[in-house]
């Protein structure tokens, strides 16, 4: 049985009532992708914003 989608785009609920985000649910690739995106948001982005704030790029 395919997951039932609720009104939020990209968020579906499987038969075990576990949220399914897109096509990478519970796979190694999905976990690596999620970890990579969280790392990009948490490490380089704040450093780039701080450098820009202090005028390093001007």
N, C-alpha and C positions, 0 to 999 in steps of 0.2 A: 504494500500500500504506500503510495507517495505521501510525502509530508503535506499536512494541511497548512496553507498560508493564511496568515492573519493580516489585517489591514496595513501593517508596516512593511514597506518594500524590503525585500531581501531577508526577512525574518520569517521562518516557518517553524512549525512544531511537528516533530516526528511522533510516531505512535507511542513512544516512551515519554512523551511530554518534555523532551529535551530540546532546547532551541537549536535550530539548524541555520547557520549563517551561510547563505550561498551554496556553492557546490563543493567547498573544501571542508566539510564537516567531519571531524574525527579522523582525519588522515594525517599522515606525517607531513605531507606537503602543506596542508592547511595550518598545522601548528608552526611550521617553520616560517610560513608567510606571515602569520600573525605576529610571531616573535620578531621577525625582521622589521615589520612596519612599526611595532611598538618601540624597537630600538632606534629607528630613524626619527621618530617623534621625540624620544626621550633624551638622546645624546647629541647628535649633530645639530638639530634644529635650534635648541636653546643657545648653543655656543655661537652659531651663525647670527642669531638675533642679538646676542650680547655684543659681538664684534661690530655689527652694523650700528647698534645703539651708541657705541663708543667711537664711531667714526673711522674705523679701520679701513673700510672700503671707499672712503672719499678721497 
